[in-house]
Amino acid sequence: MKTITTTATKVKLRSSPKTGNNVIAELAKGTQIKINNIVFGDGFVWGVQPRSDGKKGYIDIGKSVAWVK
């Protein structure tokens, strides 16, 4: 498990790794979030956050590049 810290003013945690999906939380700058996996979707790299209810949250951690799949 890795801990990352948000640096943008507002970061959206989504219900799936797609930019148009439901926002389940908005994280303020400086929020620490634990991720346990990385997935690719919608042209972005997403950190996967395990949630206490057994579901997962997805945070955009950067644009995907062609040489990584």
Predicted model as a PDB file, atoms N, CA, C, CB and O in Angstrom, pLDDT in the B-factor column:
MODEL        1                                                                  
ATOM      1  N   MET A   1       0.858  -1.174   0.000  1.00 90.00           N  
ATOM      2  CA  MET A   1       0.000   0.000   0.000  1.00 90.00           C  
ATOM      3  C   MET A   1       0.900   1.232   0.000  1.00 90.00           C  
ATOM      4  CB  MET A   1      -0.974   0.000   1.232  1.00 90.00           C  
ATOM      5  O   MET A   1       1.869   1.297   0.757  1.00 90.00           O  
ATOM      6  N   LYS A   2       0.586   2.194  -0.835  1.00 95.00           N  
ATOM      7  CA  LYS A   2       1.310   3.456  -0.935  1.00 95.00           C  
ATOM      8  C   LYS A   2       0.389   4.589  -0.502  1.00 95.00           C  
ATOM      9  CB  LYS A   2       1.834   3.691  -2.383  1.00 95.00           C  
ATOM     10  O   LYS A   2      -0.824   4.524  -0.700  1.00 95.00           O  
ATOM     11  N   THR A   3       0.968   5.617   0.087  1.00 96.00           N  
ATOM     12  CA  THR A   3       0.212   6.819   0.427  1.00 96.00           C  
ATOM     13  C   THR A   3       0.656   7.939  -0.497  1.00 96.00           C  
ATOM     14  CB  THR A   3       0.412   7.215   1.923  1.00 96.00           C  
ATOM     15  O   THR A   3       1.849   8.211  -0.632  1.00 96.00           O  
ATOM     16  N   ILE A   4      -0.315   8.588  -1.133  1.00 94.00           N  
ATOM     17  CA  ILE A   4      -0.017   9.740  -1.976  1.00 94.00           C  
ATOM     18  C   ILE A   4      -0.696  10.963  -1.366  1.00 94.00           C  
ATOM     19  CB  ILE A   4      -0.492   9.504  -3.452  1.00 94.00           C  
ATOM     20  O   ILE A   4      -1.664  10.834  -0.617  1.00 94.00           O  
ATOM     21  N   THR A   5      -0.188  12.144  -1.688  1.00 96.00           N  
ATOM     22  CA  THR A   5      -0.744  13.394  -1.183  1.00 96.00           C  
ATOM     23  C   THR A   5      -1.194  14.244  -2.363  1.00 96.00           C  
ATOM     24  CB  THR A   5       0.294  14.160  -0.311  1.00 96.00           C  
ATOM     25  O   THR A   5      -0.437  14.444  -3.314  1.00 96.00           O  
ATOM     26  N   THR A   6      -2.411  14.739  -2.305  1.00 94.00           N  
ATOM     27  CA  THR A   6      -2.931  15.562  -3.392  1.00 94.00           C  
ATOM     28  C   THR A   6      -2.248  16.933  -3.384  1.00 94.00           C  
ATOM     29  CB  THR A   6      -4.468  15.718  -3.269  1.00 94.00           C  
ATOM     30  O   THR A   6      -1.988  17.498  -2.322  1.00 94.00           O  
ATOM     31  N   THR A   7      -1.960  17.463  -4.584  1.00 94.00           N  
ATOM     32  CA  THR A   7      -1.324  18.773  -4.693  1.00 94.00           C  
ATOM     33  C   THR A   7      -2.210  19.792  -5.407  1.00 94.00           C  
ATOM     34  CB  THR A   7      -0.001  18.646  -5.422  1.00 94.00           C  
ATOM     35  O   THR A   7      -1.897  20.982  -5.409  1.00 94.00           O  
ATOM     36  N   ALA A   8      -3.301  19.348  -6.008  1.00 93.00           N  
ATOM     37  CA  ALA A   8      -4.242  20.256  -6.662  1.00 93.00           C  
ATOM     38  C   ALA A   8      -5.256  20.758  -5.628  1.00 93.00           C  
ATOM     39  CB  ALA A   8      -4.966  19.548  -7.855  1.00 93.00           C  
ATOM     40  O   ALA A   8      -5.429  20.147  -4.573  1.00 93.00           O  
ATOM     41  N   THR A   9      -5.912  21.853  -5.934  1.00 93.00           N  
ATOM     42  CA  THR A   9      -6.897  22.438  -5.019  1.00 93.00           C  
ATOM     43  C   THR A   9      -8.051  21.490  -4.737  1.00 93.00           C  
ATOM     44  CB  THR A   9      -7.434  23.736  -5.589  1.00 93.00           C  
ATOM     45  O   THR A   9      -8.502  21.379  -3.597  1.00 93.00           O  
ATOM     46  N   LYS A  10      -8.535  20.801  -5.777  1.00 93.00           N  
ATOM     47  CA  LYS A  10      -9.646  19.873  -5.614  1.00 93.00           C  
ATOM     48  C   LYS A  10      -9.402  18.660  -6.505  1.00 93.00           C  
ATOM     49  CB  LYS A  10     -11.007  20.555  -5.959  1.00 93.00           C  
ATOM     50  O   LYS A  10      -9.221  18.810  -7.713  1.00 93.00           O  
ATOM     51  N   VAL A  11      -9.394  17.469  -5.930  1.00 94.00           N  
ATOM     52  CA  VAL A  11      -9.167  16.232  -6.676  1.00 94.00           C  
ATOM     53  C   VAL A  11     -10.403  15.352  -6.492  1.00 94.00           C  
ATOM     54  CB  VAL A  11      -7.856  15.493  -6.191  1.00 94.00           C  
ATOM     55  O   VAL A  11     -10.916  15.201  -5.383  1.00 94.00           O  
ATOM     56  N   LYS A  12     -10.867  14.779  -7.590  1.00 96.00           N  
ATOM     57  CA  LYS A  12     -12.076  13.958  -7.543  1.00 96.00           C  
ATOM     58  C   LYS A  12     -11.720  12.481  -7.439  1.00 96.00           C  
ATOM     59  CB  LYS A  12     -12.946  14.207  -8.782  1.00 96.00           C  
ATOM     60  O   LYS A  12     -10.903  11.967  -8.202  1.00 96.00           O  
ATOM     61  N   LEU A  13     -12.342  11.820  -6.492  1.00 96.00           N  
ATOM     62  CA  LEU A  13     -12.242  10.378  -6.336  1.00 96.00           C  
ATOM     63  C   LEU A  13     -13.493   9.809  -7.001  1.00 96.00           C  
ATOM     64  CB  LEU A  13     -12.119   9.942  -4.805  1.00 96.00           C  
ATOM     65  O   LEU A  13     -14.612  10.190  -6.657  1.00 96.00           O  
ATOM     66  N   ARG A  14     -13.301   8.900  -7.950  1.00 97.00           N  
ATOM     67  CA  ARG A  14     -14.424   8.400  -8.749  1.00 97.00           C  
ATOM     68  C   ARG A  14     -14.752   6.936  -8.454  1.00 97.00           C  
ATOM     69  CB  ARG A  14     -14.118   8.562 -10.226  1.00 97.00           C  
ATOM     70  O   ARG A  14     -13.960   6.216  -7.846  1.00 97.00           O  
ATOM     71  N   SER A  15     -15.929   6.518  -8.897  1.00 97.00           N  
ATOM     72  CA  SER A  15     -16.400   5.157  -8.651  1.00 97.00           C  
ATOM     73  C   SER A  15     -15.801   4.139  -9.611  1.00 97.00           C  
ATOM     74  CB  SER A  15     -17.897   5.111  -8.746  1.00 97.00           C  
ATOM     75  O   SER A  15     -15.870   2.938  -9.351  1.00 97.00           O  
ATOM     76  N   SER A  16     -15.217   4.594 -10.712  1.00 96.00           N  
ATOM     77  CA  SER A  16     -14.530   3.716 -11.653  1.00 96.00           C  
ATOM     78  C   SER A  16     -13.475   4.543 -12.393  1.00 96.00           C  
ATOM     79  CB  SER A  16     -15.542   3.052 -12.657  1.00 96.00           C  
ATOM     80  O   SER A  16     -13.520   5.773 -12.345  1.00 96.00           O  
ATOM     81  N   PRO A  17     -12.537   3.897 -13.069  1.00 96.00           N  
ATOM     82  CA  PRO A  17     -11.445   4.624 -13.705  1.00 96.00           C  
ATOM     83  C   PRO A  17     -11.821   5.276 -15.041  1.00 96.00           C  
ATOM     84  CB  PRO A  17     -10.296   3.695 -13.918  1.00 96.00           C  
ATOM     85  O   PRO A  17     -11.222   4.985 -16.075  1.00 96.00           O  
ATOM     86  N   LYS A  18     -12.809   6.148 -15.002  1.00 94.00           N  
ATOM     87  CA  LYS A  18     -13.258   6.886 -16.181  1.00 94.00           C  
ATOM     88  C   LYS A  18     -13.588   8.312 -15.755  1.00 94.00           C  
ATOM     89  CB  LYS A  18     -14.497   6.196 -16.849  1.00 94.00           C  
ATOM     90  O   LYS A  18     -14.198   8.529 -14.708  1.00 94.00           O  
ATOM     91  N   THR A  19     -13.182   9.279 -16.571  1.00 91.00           N  
ATOM     92  CA  THR A  19     -13.364  10.680 -16.198  1.00 91.00           C  
ATOM     93  C   THR A  19     -14.825  11.112 -16.082  1.00 91.00           C  
ATOM     94  CB  THR A  19     -12.679  11.547 -17.196  1.00 91.00           C  
ATOM     95  O   THR A  19     -15.116  12.082 -15.383  1.00 91.00           O  
ATOM     96  N   GLY A  20     -15.732  10.431 -16.737  1.00 90.00           N  
ATOM     97  CA  GLY A  20     -17.137  10.809 -16.686  1.00 90.00           C  
ATOM     98  C   GLY A  20     -17.951  10.105 -15.611  1.00 90.00           C  
ATOM     99  O   GLY A  20     -19.146  10.372 -15.480  1.00 90.00           O  
ATOM    100  N   ASN A  21     -17.349   9.226 -14.849  1.00 90.00           N  
ATOM    101  CA  ASN A  21     -18.111   8.462 -13.859  1.00 90.00           C  
ATOM    102  C   ASN A  21     -18.347   9.247 -12.576  1.00 90.00           C  
ATOM    103  CB  ASN A  21     -17.393   7.171 -13.538  1.00 90.00           C  
ATOM    104  O   ASN A  21     -17.786  10.321 -12.359  1.00 90.00           O  
ATOM    105  N   ASN A  22     -19.194   8.671 -11.738  1.00 95.00           N  
ATOM    106  CA  ASN A  22     -19.616   9.314 -10.497  1.00 95.00           C  
ATOM    107  C   ASN A  22     -18.446   9.745  -9.623  1.00 95.00           C  
ATOM    108  CB  ASN A  22     -20.505   8.385  -9.721  1.00 95.00           C  
ATOM    109  O   ASN A  22     -17.483   8.999  -9.440  1.00 95.00           O  
ATOM    110  N   VAL A  23     -18.541  10.945  -9.091  1.00 97.00           N  
ATOM    111  CA  VAL A  23     -17.580  11.439  -8.111  1.00 97.00           C  
ATOM    112  C   VAL A  23     -18.087  10.992  -6.740  1.00 97.00           C  
ATOM    113  CB  VAL A  23     -17.411  13.019  -8.190  1.00 97.00           C  
ATOM    114  O   VAL A  23     -19.201  11.338  -6.345  1.00 97.00           O  
ATOM    115  N   ILE A  24     -17.269  10.220  -6.013  1.00 95.00           N  
ATOM    116  CA  ILE A  24     -17.693   9.747  -4.693  1.00 95.00           C  
ATOM    117  C   ILE A  24     -17.114  10.594  -3.564  1.00 95.00           C  
ATOM    118  CB  ILE A  24     -17.286   8.296  -4.504  1.00 95.00           C  
ATOM    119  O   ILE A  24     -17.558  10.508  -2.419  1.00 95.00           O  
ATOM    120  N   ALA A  25     -16.104  11.423  -3.904  1.00 95.00           N  
ATOM    121  CA  ALA A  25     -15.538  12.348  -2.912  1.00 95.00           C  
ATOM    122  C   ALA A  25     -14.707  13.393  -3.638  1.00 95.00           C  
ATOM    123  CB  ALA A  25     -14.670  11.588  -1.855  1.00 95.00           C  
ATOM    124  O   ALA A  25     -14.143  13.123  -4.698  1.00 95.00           O  
ATOM    125  N   GLU A  26     -14.635  14.585  -3.064  1.00 96.00           N  
ATOM    126  CA  GLU A  26     -13.732  15.624  -3.545  1.00 96.00           C  
ATOM    127  C   GLU A  26     -12.695  15.856  -2.469  1.00 96.00           C  
ATOM    128  CB  GLU A  26     -14.495  16.947  -3.895  1.00 96.00           C  
ATOM    129  O   GLU A  26     -13.027  16.179  -1.328  1.00 96.00           O  
ATOM    130  N   LEU A  27     -11.441  15.689  -2.839  1.00 95.00           N  
ATOM    131  CA  LEU A  27     -10.354  15.761  -1.869  1.00 95.00           C  
ATOM    132  C   LEU A  27      -9.660  17.112  -1.958  1.00 95.00           C  
ATOM    133  CB  LEU A  27      -9.345  14.622  -2.096  1.00 95.00           C  
ATOM    134  O   LEU A  27      -9.330  17.576  -3.049  1.00 95.00           O  
ATOM    135  N   ALA A  28      -9.442  17.735  -0.818  1.00 96.00           N  
ATOM    136  CA  ALA A  28      -8.769  19.032  -0.759  1.00 96.00           C  
ATOM    137  C   ALA A  28      -7.266  18.860  -0.933  1.00 96.00           C  
ATOM    138  CB  ALA A  28      -9.074  19.741   0.571  1.00 96.00           C  
ATOM    139  O   ALA A  28      -6.725  17.770  -0.750  1.00 96.00           O  
ATOM    140  N   LYS A  29      -6.608  19.945  -1.287  1.00 96.00           N  
ATOM    141  CA  LYS A  29      -5.153  19.951  -1.414  1.00 96.00           C  
ATOM    142  C   LYS A  29      -4.536  19.508  -0.092  1.00 96.00           C  
ATOM    143  CB  LYS A  29      -4.631  21.359  -1.823  1.00 96.00           C  
ATOM    144  O   LYS A  29      -4.933  19.967   0.979  1.00 96.00           O  
ATOM    145  N   GLY A  30      -3.558  18.610  -0.186  1.00 96.00           N  
ATOM    146  CA  GLY A  30      -2.879  18.108   1.004  1.00 96.00           C  
ATOM    147  C   GLY A  30      -3.486  16.851   1.606  1.00 96.00           C  
ATOM    148  O   GLY A  30      -2.971  16.329   2.594  1.00 96.00           O  
ATOM    149  N   THR A  31      -4.581  16.357   1.021  1.00 96.00           N  
ATOM    150  CA  THR A  31      -5.207  15.128   1.507  1.00 96.00           C  
ATOM    151  C   THR A  31      -4.306  13.938   1.201  1.00 96.00           C  
ATOM    152  CB  THR A  31      -6.607  14.930   0.870  1.00 96.00           C  
ATOM    153  O   THR A  31      -3.785  13.812   0.093  1.00 96.00           O  
ATOM    154  N   GLN A  32      -4.127  13.075   2.182  1.00 96.00           N  
ATOM    155  CA  GLN A  32      -3.370  11.843   1.956  1.00 96.00           C  
ATOM    156  C   GLN A  32      -4.356  10.721   1.665  1.00 96.00           C  
ATOM    157  CB  GLN A  32      -2.469  11.492   3.189  1.00 96.00           C  
ATOM    158  O   GLN A  32      -5.371  10.576   2.345  1.00 96.00           O  
ATOM    159  N   ILE A  33      -4.042   9.929   0.645  1.00 95.00           N  
ATOM    160  CA  ILE A  33      -4.909   8.826   0.241  1.00 95.00           C  
ATOM    161  C   ILE A  33      -4.052   7.587   0.025  1.00 95.00           C  
ATOM    162  CB  ILE A  33      -5.713   9.180  -1.048  1.00 95.00           C  
ATOM    163  O   ILE A  33      -2.981   7.655  -0.578  1.00 95.00           O  
ATOM    164  N   LYS A  34      -4.535   6.461   0.522  1.00 96.00           N  
ATOM    165  CA  LYS A  34      -3.807   5.198   0.365  1.00 96.00           C  
ATOM    166  C   LYS A  34      -4.316   4.486  -0.873  1.00 96.00           C  
ATOM    167  CB  LYS A  34      -3.964   4.295   1.621  1.00 96.00           C  
ATOM    168  O   LYS A  34      -5.522   4.334  -1.070  1.00 96.00           O  
ATOM    169  N   ILE A  35      -3.366   4.044  -1.715  1.00 97.00           N  
ATOM    170  CA  ILE A  35      -3.722   3.274  -2.899  1.00 97.00           C  
ATOM    171  C   ILE A  35      -2.988   1.935  -2.845  1.00 97.00           C  
ATOM    172  CB  ILE A  35      -3.372   4.057  -4.209  1.00 97.00           C  
ATOM    173  O   ILE A  35      -1.877   1.839  -2.323  1.00 97.00           O  
ATOM    174  N   ASN A  36      -3.628   0.910  -3.391  1.00 97.00           N  
ATOM    175  CA  ASN A  36      -3.014  -0.417  -3.371  1.00 97.00           C  
ATOM    176  C   ASN A  36      -2.800  -1.012  -4.760  1.00 97.00           C  
ATOM    177  CB  ASN A  36      -3.863  -1.349  -2.561  1.00 97.00           C  
ATOM    178  O   ASN A  36      -2.323  -2.138  -4.899  1.00 97.00           O  
ATOM    179  N   ASN A  37      -3.159  -0.237  -5.790  1.00 97.00           N  
ATOM    180  CA  ASN A  37      -2.996  -0.740  -7.148  1.00 97.00           C  
ATOM    181  C   ASN A  37      -3.033   0.440  -8.116  1.00 97.00           C  
ATOM    182  CB  ASN A  37      -4.102  -1.785  -7.498  1.00 97.00           C  
ATOM    183  O   ASN A  37      -3.431   1.547  -7.755  1.00 97.00           O  
ATOM    184  N   ILE A  38      -2.612   0.181  -9.345  1.00 95.00           N  
ATOM    185  CA  ILE A  38      -2.680   1.168 -10.421  1.00 95.00           C  
ATOM    186  C   ILE A  38      -3.355   0.496 -11.605  1.00 95.00           C  
ATOM    187  CB  ILE A  38      -1.251   1.715 -10.808  1.00 95.00           C  
ATOM    188  O   ILE A  38      -3.042  -0.646 -11.943  1.00 95.00           O  
ATOM    189  N   VAL A  39      -4.290   1.212 -12.237  1.00 95.00           N  
ATOM    190  CA  VAL A  39      -4.963   0.707 -13.434  1.00 95.00           C  
ATOM    191  C   VAL A  39      -4.938   1.792 -14.502  1.00 95.00           C  
ATOM    192  CB  VAL A  39      -6.430   0.270 -13.118  1.00 95.00           C  
ATOM    193  O   VAL A  39      -4.660   2.955 -14.209  1.00 95.00           O  
ATOM    194  N   PHE A  40      -5.229   1.407 -15.739  1.00 92.00           N  
ATOM    195  CA  PHE A  40      -5.252   2.333 -16.859  1.00 92.00           C  
ATOM    196  C   PHE A  40      -6.657   2.398 -17.412  1.00 92.00           C  
ATOM    197  CB  PHE A  40      -4.250   1.914 -17.954  1.00 92.00           C  
ATOM    198  O   PHE A  40      -7.317   1.369 -17.555  1.00 92.00           O  
ATOM    199  N   GLY A  41      -7.126   3.601 -17.728  1.00 90.00           N  
ATOM    200  CA  GLY A  41      -8.445   3.753 -18.314  1.00 90.00           C  
ATOM    201  C   GLY A  41      -8.684   5.174 -18.761  1.00 90.00           C  
ATOM    202  O   GLY A  41      -8.270   6.126 -18.100  1.00 90.00           O  
ATOM    203  N   ASP A  42      -9.356   5.311 -19.889  1.00 89.00           N  
ATOM    204  CA  ASP A  42      -9.765   6.620 -20.374  1.00 89.00           C  
ATOM    205  C   ASP A  42      -8.581   7.548 -20.652  1.00 89.00           C  
ATOM    206  CB  ASP A  42     -10.688   7.262 -19.374  1.00 89.00           C  
ATOM    207  O   ASP A  42      -8.717   8.770 -20.594  1.00 89.00           O  
ATOM    208  N   GLY A  43      -7.410   6.954 -20.956  1.00 89.00           N  
ATOM    209  CA  GLY A  43      -6.228   7.749 -21.257  1.00 89.00           C  
ATOM    210  C   GLY A  43      -5.446   8.216 -20.038  1.00 89.00           C  
ATOM    211  O   GLY A  43      -4.527   9.025 -20.161  1.00 89.00           O  
ATOM    212  N   PHE A  44      -5.807   7.709 -18.859  1.00 92.00           N  
ATOM    213  CA  PHE A  44      -5.158   8.115 -17.622  1.00 92.00           C  
ATOM    214  C   PHE A  44      -4.655   6.910 -16.832  1.00 92.00           C  
ATOM    215  CB  PHE A  44      -6.116   8.933 -16.772  1.00 92.00           C  
ATOM    216  O   PHE A  44      -5.075   5.775 -17.053  1.00 92.00           O  
ATOM    217  N   VAL A  45      -3.751   7.192 -15.914  1.00 94.00           N  
ATOM    218  CA  VAL A  45      -3.304   6.224 -14.918  1.00 94.00           C  
ATOM    219  C   VAL A  45      -4.101   6.549 -13.653  1.00 94.00           C  
ATOM    220  CB  VAL A  45      -1.717   6.291 -14.671  1.00 94.00           C  
ATOM    221  O   VAL A  45      -4.196   7.707 -13.248  1.00 94.00           O  
ATOM    222  N   TRP A  46      -4.669   5.516 -13.041  1.00 96.00           N  
ATOM    223  CA  TRP A  46      -5.519   5.711 -11.866  1.00 96.00           C  
ATOM    224  C   TRP A  46      -4.961   4.939 -10.677  1.00 96.00           C  
ATOM    225  CB  TRP A  46      -6.968   5.269 -12.161  1.00 96.00           C  
ATOM    226  O   TRP A  46      -4.559   3.783 -10.814  1.00 96.00           O  
ATOM    227  N   GLY A  47      -4.939   5.572  -9.526  1.00 97.00           N  
ATOM    228  CA  GLY A  47      -4.625   4.889  -8.284  1.00 97.00           C  
ATOM    229  C   GLY A  47      -5.908   4.302  -7.738  1.00 97.00           C  
ATOM    230  O   GLY A  47      -6.954   4.949  -7.780  1.00 97.00           O  
ATOM    231  N   VAL A  48      -5.841   3.085  -7.226  1.00 98.00           N  
ATOM    232  CA  VAL A  48      -7.025   2.391  -6.705  1.00 98.00           C  
ATOM    233  C   VAL A  48      -7.001   2.453  -5.179  1.00 98.00           C  
ATOM    234  CB  VAL A  48      -7.075   0.902  -7.200  1.00 98.00           C  
ATOM    235  O   VAL A  48      -6.053   1.998  -4.539  1.00 98.00           O  
ATOM    236  N   GLN A  49      -8.058   3.023  -4.614  1.00 97.00           N  
ATOM    237  CA  GLN A  49      -8.177   3.139  -3.160  1.00 97.00           C  
ATOM    238  C   GLN A  49      -9.204   2.140  -2.647  1.00 97.00           C  
ATOM    239  CB  GLN A  49      -8.571   4.580  -2.751  1.00 97.00           C  
ATOM    240  O   GLN A  49     -10.377   2.221  -3.011  1.00 97.00           O  
ATOM    241  N   PRO A  50      -8.777   1.185  -1.793  1.00 96.00           N  
ATOM    242  CA  PRO A  50      -9.762   0.292  -1.189  1.00 96.00           C  
ATOM    243  C   PRO A  50     -10.624   1.088  -0.208  1.00 96.00           C  
ATOM    244  CB  PRO A  50      -9.064  -0.905  -0.472  1.00 96.00           C  
ATOM    245  O   PRO A  50     -10.094   1.878   0.574  1.00 96.00           O  
ATOM    246  N   ARG A  51     -11.939   0.893  -0.237  1.00 93.00           N  
ATOM    247  CA  ARG A  51     -12.870   1.612   0.633  1.00 93.00           C  
ATOM    248  C   ARG A  51     -13.347   0.697   1.753  1.00 93.00           C  
ATOM    249  CB  ARG A  51     -14.075   2.148  -0.176  1.00 93.00           C  
ATOM    250  O   ARG A  51     -13.327  -0.526   1.612  1.00 93.00           O  
ATOM    251  N   SER A  52     -13.769   1.278   2.849  1.00 92.00           N  
ATOM    252  CA  SER A  52     -14.193   0.490   4.017  1.00 92.00           C  
ATOM    253  C   SER A  52     -15.435  -0.356   3.739  1.00 92.00           C  
ATOM    254  CB  SER A  52     -14.466   1.414   5.193  1.00 92.00           C  
ATOM    255  O   SER A  52     -15.673  -1.347   4.430  1.00 92.00           O  
ATOM    256  N   ASP A  53     -16.236   0.027   2.726  1.00 93.00           N  
ATOM    257  CA  ASP A  53     -17.447  -0.736   2.398  1.00 93.00           C  
ATOM    258  C   ASP A  53     -17.173  -1.870   1.400  1.00 93.00           C  
ATOM    259  CB  ASP A  53     -18.510   0.200   1.831  1.00 93.00           C  
ATOM    260  O   ASP A  53     -18.106  -2.512   0.918  1.00 93.00           O  
ATOM    261  N   GLY A  54     -15.882  -2.115   1.089  1.00 93.00           N  
ATOM    262  CA  GLY A  54     -15.517  -3.179   0.159  1.00 93.00           C  
ATOM    263  C   GLY A  54     -15.435  -2.729  -1.296  1.00 93.00           C  
ATOM    264  O   GLY A  54     -14.966  -3.481  -2.150  1.00 93.00           O  
ATOM    265  N   LYS A  55     -15.884  -1.519  -1.582  1.00 94.00           N  
ATOM    266  CA  LYS A  55     -15.807  -0.990  -2.941  1.00 94.00           C  
ATOM    267  C   LYS A  55     -14.443  -0.339  -3.148  1.00 94.00           C  
ATOM    268  CB  LYS A  55     -16.953   0.028  -3.210  1.00 94.00           C  
ATOM    269  O   LYS A  55     -13.597  -0.363  -2.254  1.00 94.00           O  
ATOM    270  N   LYS A  56     -14.233   0.243  -4.326  1.00 97.00           N  
ATOM    271  CA  LYS A  56     -12.968   0.900  -4.640  1.00 97.00           C  
ATOM    272  C   LYS A  56     -13.226   2.315  -5.119  1.00 97.00           C  
ATOM    273  CB  LYS A  56     -12.185   0.107  -5.702  1.00 97.00           C  
ATOM    274  O   LYS A  56     -14.247   2.597  -5.747  1.00 97.00           O  
ATOM    275  N   GLY A  57     -12.286   3.204  -4.815  1.00 97.00           N  
ATOM    276  CA  GLY A  57     -12.299   4.555  -5.343  1.00 97.00           C  
ATOM    277  C   GLY A  57     -11.123   4.683  -6.299  1.00 97.00           C  
ATOM    278  O   GLY A  57     -10.118   3.989  -6.146  1.00 97.00           O  
ATOM    279  N   TYR A  58     -11.242   5.568  -7.284  1.00 97.00           N  
ATOM    280  CA  TYR A  58     -10.197   5.731  -8.292  1.00 97.00           C  
ATOM    281  C   TYR A  58      -9.798   7.195  -8.376  1.00 97.00           C  
ATOM    282  CB  TYR A  58     -10.671   5.216  -9.674  1.00 97.00           C  
ATOM    283  O   TYR A  58     -10.648   8.075  -8.512  1.00 97.00           O  
ATOM    284  N   ILE A  59      -8.492   7.447  -8.293  1.00 96.00           N  
ATOM    285  CA  ILE A  59      -7.964   8.796  -8.353  1.00 96.00           C  
ATOM    286  C   ILE A  59      -7.020   8.909  -9.548  1.00 96.00           C  
ATOM    287  CB  ILE A  59      -7.238   9.166  -7.033  1.00 96.00           C  
ATOM    288  O   ILE A  59      -6.115   8.092  -9.720  1.00 96.00           O  
ATOM    289  N   ASP A  60      -7.244   9.923 -10.363  1.00 94.00           N  
ATOM    290  CA  ASP A  60      -6.415  10.169 -11.554  1.00 94.00           C  
ATOM    291  C   ASP A  60      -5.037  10.640 -11.074  1.00 94.00           C  
ATOM    292  CB  ASP A  60      -7.084  11.242 -12.520  1.00 94.00           C  
ATOM    293  O   ASP A  60      -4.922  11.670 -10.410  1.00 94.00           O  
ATOM    294  N   ILE A  61      -4.008   9.884 -11.413  1.00 92.00           N  
ATOM    295  CA  ILE A  61      -2.652  10.276 -10.994  1.00 92.00           C  
ATOM    296  C   ILE A  61      -1.763  10.655 -12.171  1.00 92.00           C  
ATOM    297  CB  ILE A  61      -2.000   9.147 -10.216  1.00 92.00           C  
ATOM    298  O   ILE A  61      -0.561  10.862 -12.003  1.00 92.00           O  
ATOM    299  N   GLY A  62      -2.350  10.747 -13.365  1.00 90.00           N  
ATOM    300  CA  GLY A  62      -1.570  11.224 -14.511  1.00 90.00           C  
ATOM    301  C   GLY A  62      -2.061  10.663 -15.825  1.00 90.00           C  
ATOM    302  O   GLY A  62      -2.842   9.713 -15.871  1.00 90.00           O  
ATOM    303  N   LYS A  63      -1.583  11.275 -16.889  1.00 89.00           N  
ATOM    304  CA  LYS A  63      -1.926  10.800 -18.230  1.00 89.00           C  
ATOM    305  C   LYS A  63      -1.124   9.557 -18.558  1.00 89.00           C  
ATOM    306  CB  LYS A  63      -1.675  11.894 -19.286  1.00 89.00           C  
ATOM    307  O   LYS A  63       0.040   9.434 -18.178  1.00 89.00           O  
ATOM    308  N   SER A  64      -1.754   8.647 -19.264  1.00 85.00           N  
ATOM    309  CA  SER A  64      -1.089   7.436 -19.714  1.00 85.00           C  
ATOM    310  C   SER A  64      -0.195   7.780 -20.911  1.00 85.00           C  
ATOM    311  CB  SER A  64      -2.130   6.332 -20.086  1.00 85.00           C  
ATOM    312  O   SER A  64      -0.460   8.730 -21.647  1.00 85.00           O  
ATOM    313  N   VAL A  65       0.838   7.008 -21.085  1.00 79.00           N  
ATOM    314  CA  VAL A  65       1.724   7.183 -22.246  1.00 79.00           C  
ATOM    315  C   VAL A  65       1.664   5.912 -23.097  1.00 79.00           C  
ATOM    316  CB  VAL A  65       3.208   7.490 -21.795  1.00 79.00           C  
ATOM    317  O   VAL A  65       1.331   4.836 -22.598  1.00 79.00           O  
ATOM    318  N   ALA A  66       1.984   6.045 -24.364  1.00 76.00           N  
ATOM    319  CA  ALA A  66       1.834   4.945 -25.318  1.00 76.00           C  
ATOM    320  C   ALA A  66       2.647   3.716 -24.968  1.00 76.00           C  
ATOM    321  CB  ALA A  66       2.218   5.406 -26.677  1.00 76.00           C  
ATOM    322  O   ALA A  66       2.232   2.600 -25.280  1.00 76.00           O  
ATOM    323  N   TRP A  67       3.786   3.888 -24.333  1.00 70.00           N  
ATOM    324  CA  TRP A  67       4.658   2.743 -24.064  1.00 70.00           C  
ATOM    325  C   TRP A  67       4.318   2.012 -22.767  1.00 70.00           C  
ATOM    326  CB  TRP A  67       6.087   3.199 -24.015  1.00 70.00           C  
ATOM    327  O   TRP A  67       5.012   1.063 -22.403  1.00 70.00           O  
ATOM    328  N   VAL A  68       3.260   2.435 -22.057  1.00 67.00           N  
ATOM    329  CA  VAL A  68       2.819   1.754 -20.830  1.00 67.00           C  
ATOM    330  C   VAL A  68       1.399   1.281 -21.015  1.00 67.00           C  
ATOM    331  CB  VAL A  68       2.926   2.685 -19.591  1.00 67.00           C  
ATOM    332  O   VAL A  68       0.524   2.068 -21.377  1.00 67.00           O  
ATOM    333  N   LYS A  69       1.153   0.000 -20.770  1.00 62.00           N  
ATOM    334  CA  LYS A  69      -0.205  -0.553 -20.852  1.00 62.00           C  
ATOM    335  C   LYS A  69      -0.449  -1.491 -19.700  1.00 62.00           C  
ATOM    336  CB  LYS A  69      -0.430  -1.283 -22.185  1.00 62.00           C  
ATOM    337  O   LYS A  69      -1.534  -2.061 -19.587  1.00 62.00           O  
TER     338      LYS A  69                                                      
ENDMDL                                                                          
END                                                                             
